[in-house]
Amino acid sequence: MKDSDLQGNGSANPIEEKQSISSSVGSGHAQELIPAAAVSTSAPINDKKRILKERALRLARRPDTDAIREECLDVIEFMLAHERYAVEVNYVREVYPLKDLTPVPCTPSFVLGIMNVRGQVLSVTDIREFFNLPRKEITDTNRVLILKNNKLELGVLAEAVLGERKIPIDEVHPDVPTLRGAREQYVRGVTKERLIILDANKLLSDDGIVVHEEVRD
């Protein structure tokens, strides 16, 4: 029998076939001759399952960055009677200059008056009075924090607004003995820097602060 009969027309030499399989291994790895019998039709499916399983195990070992991400409060910080206070940003509609304030007779002393904010009349409350804090003279540096919830909008006097910041929730301590008294129920907590976080929703929901009494002549 001739050599040409063994090879057949267009058929690859068995030795050449083994060499072509080994050459597919990437550079830098040991090259082995893989017998043709070791390659079966089920190998690609099994390899995919093995790769997916290994990938799932690697992902399971990765830290959950969303879970360990520190939760924070977004707040507006302001000054009252030499103390630093803050309210959550989502309760602050805007910060407005204190101007054109009109006193209203027959209202509690913590109600400074009313002001017109672009056509809307809002009452302005001085919570220093409500919290029994010392009062300072009102100046041009005073600002009004316009607080809002789903029922009401109210102006709250600030001696100065320091800006917006983020505070990690785990740094807010809810039980502070020094805050006992009138303001205790309106305080969400205090940070180690002595920043007092107010509960704006409670302020806006308290009938003792929000005056609905109509003034009669």
C-alpha positions in Angstrom: 0.0 0.0 0.0 1.3 3.4 -0.9 1.8 6.3 1.5 -0.6 8.3 -0.5 -3.4 5.8 0.2 -2.7 6.0 4.0 -3.1 9.8 4.0 -6.1 10.0 1.8 -7.1 13.0 -0.3 -7.3 16.2 1.8 -6.9 14.2 5.2 -4.5 15.5 7.8 -1.6 13.5 9.0 -2.3 12.2 12.6 1.0 13.6 13.8 0.2 17.0 12.3 -3.2 16.9 14.0 -1.7 16.4 17.4 0.8 19.2 16.8 -2.0 21.6 15.7 -3.9 20.9 19.0 -0.8 21.5 21.1 0.0 24.8 19.3 -3.3 26.3 20.4 -2.0 26.5 24.0 -0.9 30.1 24.8 2.7 31.1 24.9 4.4 30.8 28.3 2.5 27.5 29.1 3.9 24.0 28.9 2.8 22.5 25.6 1.3 19.0 25.7 0.2 16.7 23.0 -3.5 16.1 23.6 -4.8 12.8 22.2 -7.8 13.2 19.9 -9.7 10.7 22.1 -9.6 13.2 25.0 -11.7 15.7 23.2 -15.4 14.9 23.3 -18.6 16.8 22.4 -19.5 17.2 26.1 -16.2 19.0 27.0 -17.4 22.5 26.0 -20.6 22.2 28.1 -18.7 20.8 31.1 -16.1 23.6 30.8 -18.8 26.3 30.8 -20.4 24.9 33.9 -17.0 24.7 35.7 -16.1 28.3 34.7 -19.5 29.6 35.8 -19.2 27.8 39.1 -15.7 29.2 39.8 -16.9 32.7 38.8 -19.8 32.5 41.2 -17.5 31.4 44.0 -15.2 34.4 43.3 -18.1 36.8 43.3 -19.4 35.4 46.6 -16.1 36.1 48.2 -16.1 39.8 47.1 -17.1 42.4 49.8 -20.5 43.9 49.2 -19.6 47.5 48.8 -23.2 48.6 49.0 -23.7 46.9 52.3 -20.5 48.4 53.9 -21.1 51.8 52.4 -21.6 54.2 55.3 -25.1 55.7 55.6 -25.1 59.5 56.0 -27.5 62.3 56.8 -27.4 65.3 54.4 -28.0 68.3 56.6 -27.9 72.1 56.6 -25.9 73.4 59.5 -26.7 76.7 61.2 -26.0 78.7 64.3 -28.3 79.5 67.2 -27.2 81.1 70.5 -23.5 80.1 70.0 -24.6 76.5 69.4 -24.5 74.5 66.1 -27.7 73.0 64.9 -28.7 71.1 61.7 -31.8 69.9 59.9 -32.0 67.4 57.1 -31.7 68.8 53.6 -34.9 67.1 52.4 -36.9 69.3 54.9 -35.3 72.5 53.7 -37.0 74.2 50.7 -34.5 77.0 50.7 -32.5 79.5 52.7 -33.8 83.0 52.5 -32.6 86.4 53.7 -34.5 87.8 56.7 -36.1 91.0 55.2 -39.5 92.8 55.2 -40.5 91.0 58.4 -44.0 92.1 59.6 -44.8 91.6 63.3 -48.2 90.1 64.0 -50.0 91.2 67.2 -51.5 88.7 69.6 -49.1 85.9 68.8 -46.6 84.1 71.1 -43.2 85.6 71.6 -41.5 83.0 69.6 -43.4 84.1 66.4 -41.2 86.9 64.9 -43.8 87.7 62.3 -44.6 87.0 58.7 -42.7 87.6 55.5 -43.5 87.5 51.8 -41.4 85.0 49.9 -42.1 85.5 46.2 -45.8 86.0 46.8 -46.1 83.4 49.5 -46.8 84.6 53.1 -44.8 82.5 55.6 -44.6 82.8 59.4 -41.1 83.0 60.9 -40.4 81.3 64.2 -37.6 82.0 66.6 -36.9 78.6 68.1 -34.4 80.1 70.5 -37.4 81.4 72.4 -39.1 78.0 72.3 -36.0 76.2 73.5 -35.3 78.8 76.2 -32.0 79.9 74.6 -30.6 83.4 74.9 -31.6 85.8 72.2 -29.4 88.1 70.2 -30.2 91.1 68.2 -31.4 90.4 64.7 -29.0 91.6 62.1 -28.4 91.4 58.3 -26.5 88.1 58.8 -29.7 86.4 60.0 -31.3 83.9 57.6 -34.5 82.1 57.4 -34.6 78.3 56.8 -37.9 77.6 55.0 -38.8 74.1 56.3 -41.4 72.0 54.6 -43.1 68.6 54.9 -46.2 67.3 53.1 -48.6 69.5 55.2 -46.8 72.7 56.0 -44.1 75.3 55.3 -42.6 77.4 58.0 -39.7 79.8 58.3 -37.2 79.2 61.1 -34.7 81.9 62.2 -31.0 81.1 61.9 -28.3 83.5 63.2 -26.0 82.2 60.4 -26.1 79.4 57.9 -22.8 77.4 57.8 -23.6 75.3 54.8 -24.4 71.7 53.8 -22.6 68.6 55.0 -22.9 64.8 55.4 -22.9 63.2 58.8 -22.5 59.4 59.3 -25.7 58.1 61.0 -23.7 56.1 63.5 -22.1 59.3 64.8 -25.5 60.7 65.8 -26.2 59.8 69.5 -29.9 60.0 70.3 -29.7 60.0 74.1 -28.0 63.2 75.4 -28.7 64.2 79.1 -27.7 67.8 78.5 -30.6 68.3 76.1 -33.3 67.5 78.6 -36.2 70.0 78.7 -38.2 71.8 76.1 -36.1 70.9 73.1 -35.6 67.3 73.9 -38.5 66.0 71.9 -37.4 68.0 68.8 -33.8 66.7 68.8 -32.9 63.7 66.7 -29.4 63.4 68.2 -26.0 65.0 68.8 -22.7 64.3 67.2 -19.4 64.1 69.0 -18.7 67.5 67.7 -21.7 68.8 69.6 -23.7 69.4 66.4 -27.4 69.1 67.4 -29.6 67.4 64.8 -33.2 68.7 64.9 -36.2 66.6 63.9 -37.7 69.0 61.4 -40.8 66.9 60.9 -41.7 67.1 64.6 -41.2 70.9 64.5 -43.6 71.2 61.6 -46.1 68.9 63.2 -46.2 70.6 66.6 -49.3 72.7 67.2 -47.5 74.5 70.0 -45.1 76.0 67.5 -47.4 76.5 64.5 -49.9 79.2 65.3 -53.2 78.9 63.5 -55.0 81.5 65.6 -56.7 84.2 63.5 -56.0 87.8 64.6 -59.2 89.8 65.1 -59.6 93.6 65.2 
